[in-house]
Amino acid sequence: MNVSVTEKIPVTILTGFLGSGKTTLLNYILREQHGKRIAIIENEFGDIDIDSELVVSSDEEIYEMSNGCICCVTSVRSDLLDVIRKLMSRKDRIDYIMLETSGLADPMPVAQAFFVDDPVLDEIALDAVVTLVDALHIEGHLDDRRYDGIDNQAVDQIVTADRLIINKIDLVDKATVGRVRERLTALNQEAEISTSSYAEVNLDGILGIQAFELASRAAADPTFLDNHYVHDHDPGIEAHSIRVPGELDLARVERAAAIIADTYGPELLRWKGVLAIAGSDYRTALQGVHGIYEMHPLDQWDGPHRDSRVVFIGRELDPQKLADELHACRAEETASPRMVN
């Protein structure tokens, strides 16, 4: 790792469009032997805490911010400062901060928040904005005509990056990787670009690199610190959160997932959840992007209470039908209300 010339605690903003692999990268970082004690701040789009539960068990501090998108809600940015104050009150326990944004966030206002007039920010230093790109789906997101007149979040995340990672290259051919690289370079000529599968990257290239330079940002945009960024999300994108009490039957879940993928695939930007599968002592992760999905075990359940929680993010989704599909997967059919948020 590069050795910082300052005693300030470095912060990496980890961003990327929905399903690009941010949580997978966090898990990879937490598994690797890098000698850093890392605090993680997560910003969820939706009202169920999923991302923090998909992070591997560790001794790191994990803070969840699920009450709005950090880039465009003033109160949430205030919450960010509150979280940082909590971290700094025990800064002897941490060496590094990773801030994972929502997949719909514009990283520039998030970066801008680290330069407001607040004493707590004197103790930290923004190290870099790292953006993951989904090699399989990024071109579709960049070419989506529905972004006419509103921000294209995928573009925002690319142009702001100090480092770009083309992830999931195992799902595409070399020609596609080359074409994606060219498109990223056209949008951001300054950022270094690397590639990965399963977000396994050279950590020396993204941690402690001191890549975010305020002087160059201000030179390119003299009003960078003027708090002028206005970020308009696609109004058609919604998050639907569903809870199902009790345990689910695995075969039924597999059938329901296939139906959901086939029905909503093009409009289903992201789906993720933690499932309670009958007969298993382990929580099961559900991870999906469009019509591609997978399930894999997490850690063991803590305590007897079990339920399943899933968030669907996309356009023109029917939350009641999604809830019905999941509730029909229950291992024991008992009468209970459909819970859709």
Solvent accessible surface area in square Angstrom, and as a share of the most:
residue,aa,sasa,rsa
1,M,81,0.36
2,N,84,0.43
3,V,132,0.76
4,S,40,0.25
5,V,138,0.79
6,T,56,0.32
7,E,176,0.79
8,K,88,0.37
9,I,17,0.09
10,P,22,0.14
11,V,0,0.00
12,T,1,0.00
13,I,0,0.00
14,L,0,0.00
15,T,0,0.00
16,G,0,0.00
17,F,8,0.03
18,L,8,0.04
19,G,7,0.07
20,S,1,0.00
21,G,13,0.12
22,K,15,0.07
23,T,9,0.05
24,T,50,0.29
25,L,0,0.00
26,L,1,0.00
27,N,19,0.10
28,Y,31,0.12
29,I,1,0.00
30,L,25,0.13
31,R,127,0.46
32,E,70,0.32
33,Q,177,0.79
34,H,33,0.15
35,G,78,0.75
36,K,42,0.18
37,R,119,0.43
38,I,2,0.01
39,A,0,0.00
40,I,0,0.00
41,I,1,0.01
42,E,0,0.00
43,N,2,0.01
44,E,2,0.01
45,F,43,0.18
46,G,21,0.20
47,D,88,0.46
48,I,1,0.00
49,D,49,0.25
50,I,0,0.00
51,D,11,0.06
52,S,21,0.14
53,E,35,0.16
54,L,3,0.02
55,V,9,0.05
56,V,44,0.25
57,S,85,0.55
58,S,49,0.31
59,D,146,0.76
60,E,43,0.19
61,E,28,0.13
62,I,60,0.30
63,Y,34,0.13
64,E,50,0.22
65,M,9,0.04
66,S,38,0.24
67,N,99,0.51
68,G,22,0.21
69,C,6,0.04
70,I,1,0.00
71,C,3,0.02
72,C,50,0.30
73,V,53,0.31
74,T,100,0.58
75,S,64,0.41
76,V,0,0.00
77,R,48,0.18
78,S,54,0.35
79,D,45,0.23
80,L,1,0.00
81,L,26,0.13
82,D,60,0.31
83,V,14,0.08
84,I,0,0.00
85,R,99,0.36
86,K,112,0.47
87,L,1,0.00
88,M,15,0.07
89,S,93,0.60
90,R,86,0.31
91,K,99,0.42
92,D,105,0.55
93,R,123,0.45
94,I,9,0.05
95,D,50,0.26
96,Y,0,0.00
97,I,2,0.01
98,M,1,0.00
99,L,0,0.00
100,E,5,0.02
101,T,1,0.01
102,S,4,0.03
103,G,5,0.05
104,L,1,0.00
105,A,0,0.00
106,D,14,0.07
107,P,0,0.00
108,M,27,0.12
109,P,5,0.03
110,V,0,0.00
111,A,0,0.00
112,Q,12,0.05
113,A,9,0.07
114,F,14,0.06
115,F,65,0.27
116,V,69,0.40
117,D,150,0.78
118,D,23,0.12
119,P,107,0.67
120,V,10,0.06
121,L,14,0.07
122,D,98,0.51
123,E,57,0.26
124,I,8,0.04
125,A,32,0.25
126,L,17,0.08
127,D,5,0.03
128,A,0,0.00
129,V,0,0.00
130,V,0,0.00
131,T,1,0.01
132,L,1,0.01
133,V,3,0.02
134,D,7,0.04
135,A,1,0.01
136,L,67,0.33
137,H,33,0.15
138,I,5,0.02
139,E,33,0.15
140,G,51,0.49
141,H,13,0.06
142,L,25,0.13
143,D,81,0.42
144,D,28,0.15
145,R,204,0.74
146,R,116,0.42
147,Y,14,0.05
148,D,120,0.62
149,G,86,0.83
150,I,51,0.26
151,D,42,0.22
152,N,20,0.10
153,Q,0,0.00
154,A,2,0.01
155,V,41,0.23
156,D,25,0.13
157,Q,2,0.01
158,I,1,0.01
159,V,68,0.39
160,T,3,0.02
161,A,5,0.04
162,D,16,0.08
163,R,45,0.17
164,L,1,0.00
165,I,1,0.00
166,I,0,0.00
167,N,2,0.01
168,K,40,0.17
169,I,51,0.26
170,D,75,0.39
171,L,88,0.44
172,V,29,0.17
173,D,88,0.46
174,K,187,0.79
175,A,72,0.56
176,T,21,0.12
177,V,24,0.14
178,G,32,0.30
179,R,111,0.41
180,V,2,0.01
181,R,94,0.34
182,E,124,0.56
183,R,74,0.27
184,L,0,0.00
185,T,59,0.34
186,A,79,0.61
187,L,66,0.33
188,N,14,0.07
189,Q,145,0.64
190,E,159,0.71
191,A,12,0.09
192,E,110,0.49
193,I,34,0.17
194,S,51,0.33
195,T,49,0.29
196,S,5,0.03
197,S,34,0.22
198,Y,144,0.55
199,A,0,0.00
200,E,94,0.42
201,V,15,0.09
202,N,107,0.55
203,L,15,0.08
204,D,71,0.37
205,G,27,0.26
206,I,7,0.04
207,L,0,0.00
208,G,7,0.07
209,I,19,0.10
210,Q,81,0.36
211,A,22,0.17
212,F,18,0.07
213,E,102,0.46
214,L,61,0.30
215,A,81,0.63
216,S,58,0.38
217,R,37,0.13
218,A,35,0.27
219,A,83,0.64
220,A,92,0.71
221,D,42,0.22
222,P,115,0.72
223,T,58,0.34
224,F,2,0.01
225,L,88,0.44
226,D,91,0.47
227,N,106,0.54
228,H,81,0.36
229,Y,68,0.26
230,V,122,0.70
231,H,16,0.07
232,D,77,0.40
233,H,43,0.19
234,D,11,0.06
235,P,112,0.71
236,G,35,0.34
237,I,12,0.06
238,E,93,0.42
239,A,30,0.23
240,H,22,0.10
241,S,2,0.01
242,I,0,0.00
243,R,84,0.31
244,V,1,0.01
245,P,39,0.24
246,G,30,0.29
247,E,58,0.26
248,L,1,0.00
249,D,47,0.24
250,L,82,0.41
251,A,51,0.40
252,R,81,0.30
253,V,6,0.03
254,E,84,0.38
255,R,144,0.53
256,A,5,0.04
257,A,5,0.04
258,A,48,0.37
259,I,86,0.44
260,I,2,0.01
261,A,12,0.09
262,D,125,0.65
263,T,83,0.48
264,Y,26,0.10
265,G,5,0.04
266,P,101,0.64
267,E,42,0.19
268,L,0,0.00
269,L,5,0.02
270,R,24,0.09
271,W,1,0.00
272,K,14,0.06
273,G,0,0.00
274,V,0,0.00
275,L,1,0.01
276,A,0,0.00
277,I,10,0.05
278,A,39,0.30
279,G,89,0.85
280,S,34,0.22
281,D,84,0.44
282,Y,99,0.38
283,R,28,0.10
284,T,16,0.09
285,A,0,0.00
286,L,5,0.03
287,Q,31,0.14
288,G,1,0.01
289,V,11,0.07
290,H,27,0.12
291,G,37,0.35
292,I,86,0.44
293,Y,70,0.26
294,E,97,0.43
295,M,49,0.22
296,H,67,0.30
297,P,98,0.61
298,L,33,0.16
299,D,54,0.28
300,Q,106,0.47
301,W,39,0.14
302,D,141,0.73
303,G,42,0.41
304,P,133,0.84
305,H,141,0.63
306,R,53,0.19
307,D,19,0.10
308,S,1,0.01
309,R,40,0.14
310,V,1,0.00
311,V,0,0.00
312,F,1,0.00
313,I,1,0.01
314,G,1,0.01
315,R,13,0.05
316,E,155,0.69
317,L,18,0.09
318,D,49,0.25
319,P,41,0.26
320,Q,85,0.38
321,K,126,0.53
322,L,0,0.00
323,A,0,0.00
324,D,56,0.29
325,E,49,0.22
326,L,8,0.04
327,H,4,0.02
328,A,60,0.46
329,C,1,0.01
330,R,25,0.09
331,A,38,0.29
332,E,130,0.58
333,E,120,0.54
334,T,76,0.44
335,A,113,0.88
336,S,37,0.24
337,P,100,0.63
338,R,116,0.42
339,M,73,0.33
340,V,50,0.29
341,N,93,0.48
